Amino acid sequence: MNVRSAISSRKGVFTVVCLVLLGFIGCISIPLGDPEKSKVDDKLLGAWMSAPGSDGKQTMFTVQPWDSRTCMVSEFEFSKDSGNIKPSGRLDWKMWIVDVKGTPFASMEMKNAQLATGPQTEVYASAKLVRDGDKLTLSVVKDDVVKNANIATSQQLYDLIAANLNSADFYGDSLTLTKVKDDQSDEVGKVLDAFNGNSK
């Protein structure tokens, strides 16, 4: 299910895009938690970068406030060729934090421009967050587990996650990110320039 390819048609938008987040998951139609009851975690703000994978690809996340309760998260996947950034794909999310029995989860709603091509319902994803210093590990709840449980409400999703909080089979593979420090901001600029078509 590792799908990371360009979106070329309306039909393919959610076949591809919903599988892109962390490489192997799908989206669901139920959000976790209520964004109106959340609060921005300032420690998550900024840029986060993964190490190159076995395929040479990296992922950068930028996190900035959407409002006092939620954040705008942009996900950039890229590779490097002789030092040049080669963009692979981008996703944009509205994110809010939900506490599940003392464990923080990122509840995400897709906000990509492709949504304008028509109404979609499966635009949500949930990920467990584990922070250790300048490291952040995301473990995304598998969409098929949620769908097989016939979840119909946000509260039912919360209860399902709470019941499987530490179950390895409940999550897809994890992705570990490192916080980009101020003196490393040039790397962030290079990625953004490449996605904006300004790379040299």
Secondary structure as UniProt FT lines:
FT   HELIX           10..20
FT   HELIX           21..23
FT   HELIX           35..37
FT   HELIX           42..44
FT   STRAND          46..50
FT   TURN            54..55
FT   STRAND          57..65
FT   STRAND          71..81
FT   TURN            82..83
FT   STRAND          84..100
FT   TURN            101..102
FT   STRAND          103..110
FT   HELIX           113..117
FT   STRAND          124..132
FT   TURN            133..134
FT   STRAND          135..141
FT   HELIX           143..148
FT   TURN            149..150
FT   HELIX           154..163
FT   TURN            164..166
FT   HELIX           168..170
FT   STRAND          171..179
FT   HELIX           182..184
FT   HELIX           185..195
FT   TURN            196..197
//
